[in-house]
């Protein structure tokens, strides 16, 4: 599997087809496509948090950072069992 930066529209279309929330927040700045061979099987996006410095400084007052990005969306095709199992199965009910 490899990661490549992709266009915002490519990421948005992939997410819209596979995620319950098709909206891509405007604070999203980086779009990565996850590829197996030449097929895109996932999209991961990163962006600014709403108050990232405030949050980090509250948790780690001595830490000084210039850039803070947060994971915005992480969407995979369902036929990638090794990836889907990590994010899907913990939410399955036992009964």
JOBELRA-V225162 format. One line per field, one symbol per residue. phi: phi as a letter, one per 40 degrees, with the letter a starting at -180 (. if undefined). burial: # if it has 24 or more other C-alpha atoms within 12 Angstrom, else .. Layout:
phi = ???
burial = ???
//
This chain:
phi = .bbbcbcdcccccccdcbbcbccbdcccbbbbcbbbfbccbabbbbacccaccdcccccbdccbbcbbbbccbabbcccbdccdccbcccccccb
burial = .......#..##.##........#...#######.....########......................#.######..................
//
